Amino acid sequence: MDRDELWAWLRLLLTPHVGPVTARRLLANLGSPQAIFSASPAALALLVSAREVAALTEVPPDLHPQGVATQKWLAEGSGDRHLLTLADPRYPARLLAAANPPLVLFAQGQLAALQGPAVAVVGSRHPTPQGADNARAFARALAQAGVAVVSGLARGVDAAAHEGAMDAPEGRTVAVLGTGIDVIYPKAHAALAQRITQHGLLLSEFLLGTGPLPAHFPKRNRIVAALAQGTLVVEAAVQSGSLITARLALDMGREVLAIPGSIHSPQSRGCHALIRQGAKLVETAQDVLEELHVSAPEGGAEPTMLTSPDEGDASLDPLLAAMGYDPVSQEALSARTGWGPAELGARLLELELLGQVARLPGQLFQRVGAA
């Protein structure tokens, strides 16, 4: 892309009062951003309102700094930075077919991650230990089967999904940002983002320097849903961004899948609500592959979820067996085990120090790794 074309696309993005729908109408009729800005006011008036005509004839004040910054960002990459426009044959086909595709995508990493089957893996920013493990295990198994894992680089399930995908040999993952591609949010994920550029792709529709504004994340979520054949919700509260992504996927005619969890866990209620509304209940990564009609490669590892470490273990600690998989009070444990407060408290502290039991608010305890 030469300088004139780059600046014309950026000018179209920056023009006030001209949203993506109007911009696509202009592109459909005039062919390119350069042609739009070369057209006479009379020609533009046949396609857009008088206010939009006036905006299109003025050069946005932010164009020069954005143009310079974008050219510098592209030049400083080692061939792994790209600006994908609607006219670019590398623009992801699934996103192009969505109702409101971005005019421009900033991409950094391996564009090959946009090819082939993909599943969005989303969920809580504060998952249970088992939820994070499930996200990582499902993502790894899906990546082993040749499926790209798409998520949003957020804390919790998103990060675990990206990491799980990259743990698979030649695993691919795509992180869609709610910020400019040069602004990593949260900052703690800077190293993760750098690793993703080597094993997958960072993607953003926002101009360089754009910060993490709340309104940007639902827009980010629509791209996450659009890039994938289906969306897998690992854990989610009833009111959460993950359920927004699931609804967007449904609106696009994509599959929605959910992992069930404990009836006592707030983080499972969103998944249970989705299942009641018709989402596919899945227990293994193989369930996901079958629902999306994706076959694992021959000789690949069986793409199934990792089982709980104690499953089928006859030597399971009696206290862990008494705890089950839901949060439980010390009084209830005392009744189940017959142990007095002193003995039970000592055993709980021992298991807590070993990382096998977590202390929860409200004087409750839960096995680490519980659903």
C-alpha positions in Angstrom: 0.0 0.0 0.0 1.5 3.4 -1.0 1.3 6.5 1.1 -1.6 8.1 -0.8 -3.8 5.0 -0.4 -2.9 4.6 3.3 -3.7 8.2 4.1 -7.0 8.1 2.1 -8.1 5.1 4.2 -7.1 6.9 7.4 -8.9 10.0 6.3 -12.1 8.0 5.7 -11.8 6.6 9.2 -11.3 10.0 10.7 -13.9 11.9 8.9 -16.6 13.0 11.4 -20.3 12.2 10.7 -19.3 9.4 8.3 -19.7 6.1 9.9 -18.9 2.7 8.6 -22.2 2.1 6.9 -21.9 5.4 5.0 -18.3 4.7 4.2 -19.1 1.3 2.7 -21.9 2.9 0.6 -19.4 5.4 -0.7 -16.9 2.7 -1.4 -19.4 0.5 -3.2 -20.4 3.4 -5.5 -17.0 5.2 -6.0 -14.6 2.3 -5.7 -11.8 3.6 -3.4 -11.1 6.2 -0.7 -9.0 8.1 -3.2 -12.0 8.3 -5.5 -14.3 9.4 -2.7 -12.0 12.4 -1.9 -11.5 13.2 -5.5 -15.3 13.3 -6.2 -17.1 16.6 -6.6 -19.5 17.8 -3.9 -22.3 17.3 -6.4 -21.4 13.7 -7.0 -21.1 13.1 -3.2 -24.5 14.7 -2.7 -26.1 11.9 -4.7 -24.9 9.4 -2.1 -24.8 11.1 1.3 -26.3 14.0 3.3 -25.2 17.6 3.0 -23.6 17.4 6.4 -21.6 14.4 5.3 -20.6 16.1 2.1 -19.3 19.0 4.0 -17.3 16.7 6.3 -15.8 14.8 3.4 -14.5 18.0 1.8 -12.5 19.0 4.9 -9.3 17.3 5.9 -9.5 16.0 9.5 -7.0 17.7 11.8 -5.9 14.3 13.2 -5.0 13.0 9.8 -1.4 14.1 9.6 -0.3 12.8 13.1 -2.2 9.5 12.5 -0.7 9.1 9.0 2.8 9.7 10.2 2.4 7.4 13.3 0.9 4.6 11.1 3.6 4.8 8.5 6.3 4.7 11.3 4.5 1.7 13.0 4.4 -0.2 9.8 8.1 0.6 8.9 9.4 -0.4 12.3 8.0 -3.9 12.0 10.0 -6.8 10.7 7.5 -7.7 8.0 4.9 -8.7 10.6 2.9 -5.5 10.8 0.0 -5.0 8.4 -2.9 -2.7 7.6 -5.7 -4.7 6.1 -8.5 -2.8 4.4 -11.8 -4.0 3.0 -10.1 -4.0 -0.4 -7.2 -6.2 0.7 -7.5 -9.9 -0.4 -6.0 -10.9 3.0 -8.9 -9.3 4.9 -10.5 -12.2 6.9 -13.4 -13.7 4.9 -15.6 -14.5 7.9 -15.3 -11.0 9.2 -16.0 -9.6 5.7 -19.2 -11.5 5.6 -20.4 -10.1 9.0 -22.9 -7.3 9.1 -20.6 -4.5 10.1 -16.9 -5.2 9.2 -14.3 -2.6 10.1 -13.0 -0.5 7.3 -9.4 -1.2 8.4 -7.7 -3.7 10.6 -4.3 -3.2 12.2 -2.5 -6.6 12.4 0.7 -7.7 14.0 2.1 -11.3 13.8 1.3 -14.2 11.6 -1.5 -13.5 9.1 -1.7 -17.3 8.5 -3.5 -17.5 11.9 -6.6 -16.1 10.1 -6.8 -19.1 7.7 -8.6 -22.3 8.4 -11.1 -23.2 11.1 -11.4 -21.0 14.3 -13.2 -21.1 17.6 -13.6 -18.2 20.0 -12.9 -19.1 23.6 -14.3 -16.6 26.1 -15.2 -16.3 29.7 -14.8 -14.7 33.1 -11.9 -12.4 34.0 -12.0 -14.0 37.4 -12.4 -17.7 36.7 -12.3 -20.5 39.2 -9.1 -22.6 39.1 -11.0 -25.3 37.2 -12.3 -22.7 34.8 -8.9 -21.5 33.9 -7.6 -25.1 33.6 -10.6 -25.9 31.3 -9.9 -22.9 29.1 -6.3 -23.8 28.8 -7.0 -27.5 28.1 -9.8 -26.9 25.6 -7.7 -24.3 23.7 -4.6 -26.6 23.6 -6.7 -29.6 22.3 -8.4 -27.4 19.7 -5.1 -26.0 18.6 -3.7 -29.5 18.3 -6.6 -30.3 16.0 -5.6 -27.4 13.7 -8.2 -24.9 15.0 -7.2 -21.3 15.7 -8.3 -20.0 19.1 -9.7 -16.5 19.1 -10.1 -14.4 22.2 -9.7 -10.9 23.6 -6.5 -10.8 25.6 -8.4 -10.1 28.8 -7.5 -11.5 32.2 -8.7 -14.9 33.2 -10.2 -17.2 30.6 -9.0 -15.1 27.6 -5.4 -15.3 28.7 -5.6 -19.0 29.6 -7.1 -19.7 26.2 -4.3 -17.9 24.3 -1.7 -19.7 26.4 -3.3 -23.1 25.9 -3.3 -22.6 22.2 0.3 -21.7 22.1 1.2 -24.7 24.2 0.2 -26.9 21.3 2.8 -27.7 18.7 2.2 -25.1 15.9 -0.9 -23.9 17.8 -2.4 -20.7 16.4 -4.2 -18.0 18.4 -5.7 -14.6 17.5 -6.1 -11.8 20.1 -8.5 -9.1 19.2 -7.8 -5.9 21.1 -10.2 -3.2 22.4 -7.4 -0.7 22.1 -5.0 0.5 19.5 -2.6 -2.3 18.5 0.2 -0.3 20.2 -1.7 -0.1 23.5 -1.7 -3.4 25.3 -4.4 -3.8 27.9 -4.1 -4.9 30.5 -0.5 -3.8 30.8 0.4 -7.1 32.6 -0.2 -8.9 29.3 2.6 -7.2 27.4 4.7 -10.4 27.4 1.7 -12.5 26.4 1.0 -10.1 23.5 4.6 -10.3 22.4 4.4 -14.1 22.5 1.2 -14.1 20.5 2.8 -12.1 17.7 5.3 -15.0 17.3 2.7 -17.8 17.4 -0.4 -16.0 16.1 -1.8 -12.6 15.5 -2.8 -9.4 17.3 -5.7 -7.6 15.6 -7.4 -4.2 16.2 -9.8 -2.0 14.4 -8.8 1.1 16.4 -6.4 3.8 15.4 -2.9 3.8 17.0 -2.8 5.3 20.5 -6.5 4.5 21.3 -6.9 3.7 25.0 -9.1 1.2 26.7 -12.5 2.9 26.6 -15.5 0.9 27.9 -17.5 1.3 24.6 -14.6 -0.3 22.7 -14.9 -3.7 24.2 -18.4 -4.7 22.9 -17.0 -3.7 19.4 -14.0 -5.9 20.1 -16.4 -8.7 21.0 -18.2 -8.6 17.7 -14.9 -9.2 15.9 -14.1 -12.1 18.2 -17.4 -13.7 17.4 -17.2 -13.0 13.7 -13.7 -14.5 13.2 -14.8 -17.9 14.5 -17.1 -20.6 13.4 -18.4 -20.9 16.9 -18.0 -19.4 20.4 -17.2 -21.5 23.4 -18.1 -19.9 26.8 -16.0 -21.5 29.6 -17.3 -19.6 32.6 -19.4 -16.4 32.8 -21.6 -14.6 35.2 -25.2 -13.8 34.0 -24.2 -10.2 33.2 -20.9 -10.4 31.5 -19.1 -9.5 28.3 -18.8 -13.1 27.4 -22.5 -13.4 27.1 -22.5 -10.4 24.9 -20.0 -12.2 22.6 -22.3 -15.3 22.6 -25.3 -13.2 21.7 -23.4 -11.6 18.9 -22.3 -15.0 17.6 -26.0 -16.1 17.6 -27.0 -13.0 15.7 -24.4 -14.0 13.1 -25.7 -17.5 12.8 -22.6 -19.0 14.5 -22.7 -21.8 17.0 -22.6 -21.1 20.7 -21.2 -23.8 23.1 -20.9 -23.7 26.9 -19.2 -25.8 29.5 -21.5 -26.5 32.5 -20.3 -26.0 36.1 -21.4 -26.1 39.7 -24.9 -25.0 40.4 -23.4 -23.0 43.4 -20.9 -21.1 41.4 -21.9 -17.6 40.1 -19.3 -18.1 37.4 -21.3 -21.0 36.0 -24.7 -19.3 35.8 -24.1 -17.6 32.5 -23.1 -20.9 30.9 -26.2 -22.6 32.4 -28.4 -19.7 31.0 -26.9 -20.2 27.6 -27.5 -23.9 27.7 -31.1 -23.4 28.7 -31.5 -21.1 25.7 -30.1 -23.7 23.3 -26.4 -23.5 23.5 -24.6 -26.8 23.0 -23.4 -28.3 26.3 -19.9 -29.6 25.8 -17.7 -31.6 28.1 -14.7 -32.2 25.9 -12.9 -30.5 23.1 -14.0 -33.4 20.8 -17.6 -32.2 21.5 -16.6 -28.8 20.1 -15.0 -30.3 17.0 -17.9 -32.5 16.3 -20.4 -29.7 16.6 -18.4 -27.5 14.2 -17.7 -30.5 11.9 -14.0 -30.2 12.3 -11.9 -33.3 12.1 -8.7 -33.8 14.1 -5.6 -34.5 11.9 -4.4 -38.1 11.7 -1.8 -39.0 14.3 -2.7 -35.9 16.4 -3.4 -36.1 20.1 -7.0 -36.9 21.1 -8.5 -33.4 21.5 -10.3 -34.0 24.8 -10.5 -32.1 28.0 -8.1 -33.0 30.8 -9.8 -34.9 33.5 -9.7 -33.9 37.1 -6.5 -35.2 38.7 -8.4 -37.4 41.2 -10.9 -38.9 38.8 -11.1 -42.6 39.4 -8.4 -42.4 42.1 -9.4 -44.8 44.9 -6.8 -43.3 47.2 -8.3 -39.8 47.1 -7.8 -37.9 50.4 -11.0 -38.4 52.5 -11.3 -34.7 53.2 -11.2 -33.8 49.5 -13.7 -36.5 48.8 -16.0 -35.1 51.5 -15.7 -31.6 50.0 -16.9 -32.6 46.6 -16.7 -29.9 43.9 -18.8 -27.1 45.5 -18.0 -24.5 48.1 -18.6 -25.9 51.6 -18.6 -24.7 55.2 -16.4 -26.1 57.9 -19.5 -27.1 59.8 -20.7 -29.2 56.9 -17.4 -30.8 56.5 -17.3 -31.7 60.2 -20.7 -33.4 59.8 -19.6 -35.3 56.7 -16.3 -36.5 58.1 -17.1 -36.8 61.8 -13.9 -34.8 62.7 -13.9 -32.2 65.4 -13.1 -28.5 64.7 -9.5 -28.8 65.8 -8.6 -31.8 63.6 -10.6 -30.5 60.7 -9.1 -27.0 60.9 -5.6 -28.5 60.9 -6.3 -30.7 57.9 -7.9 -27.8 56.0 -4.8 -25.6 56.7 -2.5 -28.4 55.5 -4.4 -28.8 52.2 -4.5 -25.0 51.8 -0.8 -24.7 52.2 -0.4 -27.6 49.6 -2.6 -25.6 47.2 -5.3 -28.2 47.1 -7.9 -26.2 48.9 -8.8 -22.5 48.6 -10.4 -20.4 51.4 -13.4 -18.4 50.1 -15.3 -15.5 51.5 -18.0 -16.3 54.0 -16.0 -19.0 55.8 -16.3 -21.4 52.9 -13.7 -23.8 51.4 -13.4 -25.2 48.0 -11.1 -27.8 46.3 -8.7 -26.1 43.9 -9.7 -27.2 40.5 -13.4 -27.6 41.5 -15.9 -26.7 38.8 
